[in-house]
């Protein structure tokens, strides 16, 4: 694998990784809210 190929591979994976992080950051609070009884106050 050449350096250019490796750089392209890393860049593609970084985009996927960022997308997964954004989805996770959006989903986790929603999941916790659902699990806590639809956001009712403690």
Order of alpha helices (4+ residues) and beta strands (2+ residues): alpha
